[in-house]
Amino acid sequence: MNKSDCIKIFNAMIRGTPVSFDKLISIYSDYLTESNIENSDKLINLVIQNPQLMQQAIPKIVNYYCKKYTILSVQQAVDNSLFNNLKPILYYE
C-alpha cells in the first residue's frame, strides 16, 4: 500500500464512497504485517468471516498510515466545539 492508495481509500471512506472489501483487507493485512502483530493470518480470517469487525480496525489503520506517510488532513468540528470531536473532511499529501 503506498501513500497515494491510502489517501484515495481514506478520502473515499469519509465521503461515503464504497471501498471494495478486498482493498480494505489488503490495507489491513499490510498494517498487521508492518506492525508485527502475532497471528495476523487468524485476524484477517476473522475479519473476512465478520466484516463488521473492520470498522473497529479502521481508526488504527488510518492513524498508522497517516503517521507513516505523513498524510495530513483538514478537519471540521462536529458539534460547534473548537477542538473536541473533530472529523476529517479531506486527506492530502
LODRENSE-131377 format. One record per residue: x, y, z of N, C-alpha, C, O in turn; residue number from 1; residue in three letters. Coordinates in pm, whole numbers, plus 50000, padded with zeros to 5 digits. Example, Ala and Ser with C-alpha at 12.3 -4.5 7.8 and 13.67 -1.06 7.14 Angstrom:
<fidos>
+-------+-------+-------+-------+-------+-------+-------+-------+-------+-------+-------+-------+-----+-----+
:   n.x :   n.y :   n.z :  ca.x :  ca.y :  ca.z :   c.x :   c.y :   c.z :   o.x :   o.y :   o.z :   i :  aa :
+-------+-------+-------+-------+-------+-------+-------+-------+-------+-------+-------+-------+-----+-----+
: 51319 : 49431 : 50780 : 51230 : 49550 : 50780 : 51320 : 49670 : 50780 : 51424 : 49668 : 50846 :   1 : ALA :
: 51285 : 49775 : 50708 : 51367 : 49894 : 50714 : 51290 : 50003 : 50787 : 51341 : 50114 : 50804 :   2 : SER :
+-------+-------+-------+-------+-------+-------+-------+-------+-------+-------+-------+-------+-----+-----+
</fidos>
This chain:
<fidos>
+-------+-------+-------+-------+-------+-------+-------+-------+-------+-------+-------+-------+-----+-----+
:   n.x :   n.y :   n.z :  ca.x :  ca.y :  ca.z :   c.x :   c.y :   c.z :   o.x :   o.y :   o.z :   i :  aa :
+-------+-------+-------+-------+-------+-------+-------+-------+-------+-------+-------+-------+-----+-----+
: 50086 : 49883 : 50000 : 50000 : 50000 : 50000 : 50090 : 50122 : 50000 : 50175 : 50136 : 50087 :   1 : MET :
: 50072 : 50210 : 49905 : 50154 : 50331 : 49902 : 50073 : 50452 : 49951 : 49953 : 50441 : 49978 :   2 : ASN :
: 50140 : 50565 : 49961 : 50078 : 50686 : 50014 : 49955 : 50727 : 49933 : 49850 : 50759 : 49991 :   3 : LYS :
: 49966 : 50727 : 49803 : 49856 : 50768 : 49717 : 49734 : 50676 : 49733 : 49621 : 50724 : 49740 :   4 : SER :
: 49759 : 50546 : 49739 : 49650 : 50450 : 49760 : 49578 : 50476 : 49891 : 49456 : 50474 : 49898 :   5 : ASP :
: 49657 : 50500 : 49996 : 49598 : 50526 : 50128 : 49510 : 50650 : 50125 : 49398 : 50649 : 50176 :   6 : CYS :
: 49561 : 50757 : 50066 : 49484 : 50882 : 50059 : 49353 : 50860 : 49983 : 49248 : 50908 : 50026 :   7 : ILE :
: 49358 : 50788 : 49872 : 49236 : 50760 : 49795 : 49135 : 50681 : 49879 : 49016 : 50713 : 49879 :   8 : LYS :
: 49182 : 50579 : 49949 : 49094 : 50497 : 50032 : 49035 : 50580 : 50146 : 48914 : 50575 : 50170 :   9 : ILE :
: 49119 : 50656 : 50216 : 49071 : 50735 : 50330 : 48970 : 50840 : 50286 : 48869 : 50859 : 50353 :  10 : PHE :
: 48997 : 50908 : 50175 : 48902 : 51009 : 50126 : 48771 : 50945 : 50080 : 48664 : 51002 : 50101 :  11 : ASN :
: 48778 : 50830 : 50018 : 48656 : 50760 : 49978 : 48572 : 50725 : 50101 : 48450 : 50740 : 50100 :  12 : ALA :
: 48638 : 50678 : 50206 : 48565 : 50640 : 50328 : 48495 : 50760 : 50391 : 48380 : 50748 : 50433 :  13 : MET :
: 48562 : 50875 : 50398 : 48497 : 50989 : 50463 : 48388 : 51050 : 50377 : 48299 : 51118 : 50428 :  14 : ILE :
: 48394 : 51028 : 50246 : 48290 : 51078 : 50156 : 48173 : 50982 : 50144 : 48069 : 51015 : 50086 :  15 : ARG :
: 48189 : 50862 : 50199 : 48083 : 50763 : 50190 : 48085 : 50687 : 50059 : 47990 : 50615 : 50026 :  16 : GLY :
: 48193 : 50702 : 49983 : 48208 : 50628 : 49858 : 48249 : 50485 : 49891 : 48341 : 50464 : 49970 :  17 : THR :
: 48182 : 50388 : 49834 : 48216 : 50249 : 49866 : 48362 : 50216 : 49831 : 48412 : 50252 : 49725 :  18 : PRO :
: 48427 : 50147 : 49924 : 48562 : 50096 : 49904 : 48550 : 49945 : 49904 : 48486 : 49887 : 49992 :  19 : VAL :
: 48609 : 49879 : 49806 : 48596 : 49734 : 49797 : 48653 : 49669 : 49923 : 48754 : 49714 : 49978 :  20 : SER :
: 48588 : 49563 : 49965 : 48632 : 49491 : 50084 : 48772 : 49434 : 50062 : 48850 : 49424 : 50156 :  21 : PHE :
: 48804 : 49397 : 49938 : 48937 : 49347 : 49907 : 49045 : 49451 : 49935 : 49152 : 49418 : 49985 :  22 : ASP :
: 49017 : 49578 : 49902 : 49113 : 49684 : 49931 : 49130 : 49703 : 50081 : 49241 : 49724 : 50130 :  23 : LYS :
: 49018 : 49696 : 50153 : 49025 : 49711 : 50298 : 49103 : 49595 : 50362 : 49181 : 49615 : 50455 :  24 : LEU :
: 49080 : 49475 : 50311 : 49155 : 49359 : 50363 : 49303 : 49375 : 50330 : 49389 : 49341 : 50411 :  25 : ILE :
: 49333 : 49425 : 50213 : 49472 : 49445 : 50173 : 49543 : 49545 : 50264 : 49654 : 49519 : 50310 :  26 : SER :
: 49479 : 49657 : 50290 : 49541 : 49758 : 50375 : 49550 : 49708 : 50520 : 49646 : 49739 : 50590 :  27 : ILE :
: 49453 : 49631 : 50563 : 49454 : 49573 : 50697 : 49567 : 49471 : 50708 : 49640 : 49469 : 50807 :  28 : TYR :
: 49581 : 49388 : 50609 : 49688 : 49288 : 50606 : 49825 : 49355 : 50611 : 49913 : 49313 : 50687 :  29 : SER :
: 49843 : 49458 : 50529 : 49970 : 49531 : 50530 : 49997 : 49593 : 50667 : 50109 : 49587 : 50718 :  30 : ASP :
: 49894 : 49651 : 50726 : 49907 : 49712 : 50860 : 49951 : 49607 : 50962 : 50042 : 49632 : 51041 :  31 : TYR :
: 49886 : 49492 : 50962 : 49920 : 49386 : 51057 : 50063 : 49337 : 51038 : 50136 : 49316 : 51135 :  32 : LEU :
: 50103 : 49320 : 50913 : 50238 : 49274 : 50881 : 50342 : 49376 : 50925 : 50440 : 49340 : 50991 :  33 : THR :
: 50321 : 49502 : 50889 : 50418 : 49606 : 50924 : 50425 : 49631 : 51074 : 50528 : 49673 : 51125 :  34 : GLU :
: 50316 : 49605 : 51145 : 50312 : 49625 : 51290 : 50357 : 49501 : 51367 : 50358 : 49500 : 51490 :  35 : SER :
: 50394 : 49397 : 51293 : 50439 : 49271 : 51354 : 50339 : 49214 : 51455 : 50376 : 49170 : 51564 :  36 : ASN :
: 50213 : 49216 : 51417 : 50106 : 49163 : 51501 : 50106 : 49010 : 51491 : 50105 : 48954 : 51382 :  37 : ILE :
: 50107 : 48946 : 51607 : 50104 : 48799 : 51608 : 49971 : 48748 : 51556 : 49867 : 48813 : 51573 :  38 : GLU :
: 49975 : 48633 : 51494 : 49854 : 48566 : 51443 : 49776 : 48654 : 51345 : 49653 : 48652 : 51344 :  39 : ASN :
: 49847 : 48730 : 51265 : 49779 : 48820 : 51172 : 49691 : 48744 : 51074 : 49586 : 48794 : 51034 :  40 : SER :
: 49733 : 48625 : 51034 : 49651 : 48547 : 50942 : 49517 : 48508 : 51005 : 49415 : 48504 : 50936 :  41 : ASP :
: 49518 : 48481 : 51135 : 49393 : 48449 : 51204 : 49303 : 48571 : 51216 : 49181 : 48561 : 51203 :  42 : LYS :
: 49364 : 48686 : 51240 : 49286 : 48810 : 51248 : 49222 : 48843 : 51114 : 49106 : 48884 : 51109 :  43 : LEU :
: 49297 : 48824 : 51007 : 49243 : 48850 : 50874 : 49126 : 48757 : 50845 : 49022 : 48801 : 50794 :  44 : ILE :
: 49142 : 48629 : 50876 : 49032 : 48534 : 50856 : 48911 : 48570 : 50940 : 48797 : 48556 : 50894 :  45 : ASN :
: 48934 : 48616 : 51061 : 48823 : 48656 : 51148 : 48746 : 48774 : 51088 : 48623 : 48777 : 51090 :  46 : LEU :
: 48820 : 48871 : 51033 : 48756 : 48988 : 50972 : 48683 : 48948 : 50843 : 48576 : 49001 : 50813 :  47 : VAL :
: 48741 : 48857 : 50768 : 48674 : 48810 : 50646 : 48541 : 48742 : 50681 : 48442 : 48759 : 50610 :  48 : ILE :
: 48540 : 48666 : 50790 : 48417 : 48598 : 50833 : 48318 : 48694 : 50899 : 48198 : 48669 : 50898 :  49 : GLN :
: 48370 : 48804 : 50956 : 48286 : 48902 : 51025 : 48324 : 49043 : 50979 : 48393 : 49115 : 51051 :  50 : ASN :
: 48281 : 49082 : 50858 : 48324 : 49210 : 50800 : 48300 : 49332 : 50888 : 48371 : 49432 : 50877 :  51 : PRO :
: 48200 : 49327 : 50976 : 48171 : 49441 : 51062 : 48287 : 49472 : 51156 : 48297 : 49584 : 51207 :  52 : GLN :
: 48375 : 49375 : 51180 : 48491 : 49398 : 51267 : 48591 : 49495 : 51204 : 48672 : 49555 : 51275 :  53 : LEU :
: 48586 : 49510 : 51074 : 48677 : 49601 : 51006 : 48659 : 49744 : 51058 : 48755 : 49820 : 51064 :  54 : MET :
: 48537 : 49780 : 51095 : 48509 : 49915 : 51145 : 48591 : 49948 : 51268 : 48629 : 50063 : 51290 :  55 : GLN :
: 48620 : 49847 : 51350 : 48699 : 49871 : 51470 : 48847 : 49891 : 51437 : 48918 : 49959 : 51511 :  56 : GLN :
: 48893 : 49833 : 51328 : 49033 : 49844 : 51289 : 49063 : 49971 : 51210 : 49177 : 50019 : 51211 :  57 : ALA :
: 48964 : 50025 : 51143 : 48985 : 50140 : 51054 : 49055 : 50257 : 51124 : 49153 : 50308 : 51069 :  58 : ILE :
: 49012 : 50302 : 51242 : 49081 : 50416 : 51304 : 49231 : 50390 : 51328 : 49313 : 50480 : 51310 :  59 : PRO :
: 49265 : 50270 : 51369 : 49406 : 50237 : 51392 : 49484 : 50236 : 51261 : 49597 : 50282 : 51255 :  60 : LYS :
: 49421 : 50182 : 51157 : 49486 : 50177 : 51026 : 49510 : 50318 : 50973 : 49619 : 50349 : 50926 :  61 : ILE :
: 49409 : 50403 : 50980 : 49421 : 50541 : 50932 : 49531 : 50613 : 51010 : 49616 : 50680 : 50951 :  62 : VAL :
: 49529 : 50601 : 51141 : 49629 : 50665 : 51225 : 49770 : 50617 : 51189 : 49863 : 50697 : 51178 :  63 : ASN :
: 49785 : 50487 : 51173 : 49915 : 50428 : 51141 : 49970 : 50483 : 51009 : 50084 : 50529 : 51003 :  64 : TYR :
: 49889 : 50478 : 50903 : 49936 : 50521 : 50772 : 49952 : 50672 : 50763 : 50038 : 50720 : 50689 :  65 : TYR :
: 49872 : 50749 : 50835 : 49890 : 50894 : 50836 : 50025 : 50929 : 50898 : 50094 : 51019 : 50850 :  66 : CYS :
: 50063 : 50858 : 51003 : 50195 : 50882 : 51064 : 50306 : 50831 : 50974 : 50407 : 50899 : 50954 :  67 : LYS :
: 50289 : 50711 : 50919 : 50393 : 50650 : 50837 : 50426 : 50736 : 50714 : 50543 : 50759 : 50685 :  68 : LYS :
: 50326 : 50782 : 50644 : 50345 : 50856 : 50520 : 50332 : 51008 : 50535 : 50338 : 51081 : 50436 :  69 : TYR :
: 50313 : 51056 : 50658 : 50290 : 51198 : 50685 : 50174 : 51248 : 50599 : 50186 : 51347 : 50527 :  70 : THR :
: 50062 : 51178 : 50610 : 49939 : 51219 : 50542 : 49869 : 51320 : 50632 : 49847 : 51293 : 50751 :  71 : ILE :
: 49835 : 51432 : 50578 : 49771 : 51539 : 50654 : 49620 : 51536 : 50629 : 49572 : 51474 : 50534 :  72 : LEU :
: 49547 : 51604 : 50717 : 49403 : 51609 : 50698 : 49350 : 51747 : 50736 : 49406 : 51816 : 50822 :  73 : SER :
: 49242 : 51784 : 50671 : 49166 : 51902 : 50708 : 49051 : 51849 : 50793 : 48983 : 51754 : 50755 :  74 : VAL :
: 49031 : 51913 : 50909 : 48928 : 51863 : 50999 : 48826 : 51972 : 51029 : 48854 : 52092 : 51022 :  75 : GLN :
: 48706 : 51927 : 51063 : 48596 : 52017 : 51093 : 48537 : 51975 : 51227 : 48523 : 51856 : 51255 :  76 : GLN :
: 48503 : 52074 : 51309 : 48438 : 52045 : 51437 : 48298 : 51993 : 51410 : 48224 : 52047 : 51327 :  77 : ALA :
: 48262 : 51887 : 51481 : 48133 : 51824 : 51459 : 48021 : 51894 : 51535 : 47909 : 51905 : 51484 :  78 : VAL :
: 48050 : 51942 : 51656 : 47942 : 51995 : 51739 : 47967 : 52139 : 51786 : 47938 : 52174 : 51901 :  79 : ASP :
: 48021 : 52221 : 51698 : 48049 : 52362 : 51726 : 48151 : 52384 : 51836 : 48171 : 52498 : 51880 :  80 : ASN :
: 48216 : 52279 : 51883 : 48325 : 52299 : 51978 : 48453 : 52318 : 51898 : 48464 : 52269 : 51785 :  81 : SER :
: 48547 : 52386 : 51953 : 48665 : 52423 : 51877 : 48759 : 52306 : 51853 : 48805 : 52288 : 51740 :  82 : LEU :
: 48789 : 52227 : 51954 : 48888 : 52121 : 51937 : 48837 : 51983 : 51975 : 48910 : 51885 : 51958 :  83 : PHE :
: 48717 : 51971 : 52023 : 48662 : 51840 : 52056 : 48581 : 51788 : 51939 : 48521 : 51866 : 51865 :  84 : ASN :
: 48581 : 51657 : 51923 : 48501 : 51593 : 51819 : 48530 : 51644 : 51678 : 48440 : 51681 : 51604 :  85 : ASN :
: 48658 : 51647 : 51644 : 48697 : 51687 : 51509 : 48680 : 51569 : 51415 : 48710 : 51455 : 51449 :  86 : LEU :
: 48633 : 51599 : 51296 : 48609 : 51497 : 51194 : 48688 : 51534 : 51070 : 48678 : 51646 : 51020 :  87 : LYS :
: 48768 : 51439 : 51018 : 48841 : 51470 : 50894 : 48745 : 51489 : 50777 : 48648 : 51414 : 50762 :  88 : PRO :
: 48772 : 51590 : 50695 : 48691 : 51612 : 50577 : 48773 : 51597 : 50449 : 48718 : 51597 : 50339 :  89 : ILE :
: 48906 : 51585 : 50464 : 48994 : 51566 : 50348 : 49131 : 51520 : 50395 : 49187 : 51574 : 50491 :  90 : LEU :
: 49185 : 51419 : 50327 : 49323 : 51376 : 50350 : 49405 : 51419 : 50229 : 49357 : 51413 : 50116 :  91 : TYR :
: 49529 : 51463 : 50252 : 49612 : 51510 : 50142 : 49760 : 51491 : 50176 : 49796 : 51461 : 50290 :  92 : TYR :
: 49846 : 51509 : 50074 : 49991 : 51495 : 50092 : 50050 : 51622 : 50146 : 50171 : 51629 : 50168 :  93 : GLU :
+-------+-------+-------+-------+-------+-------+-------+-------+-------+-------+-------+-------+-----+-----+
</fidos>
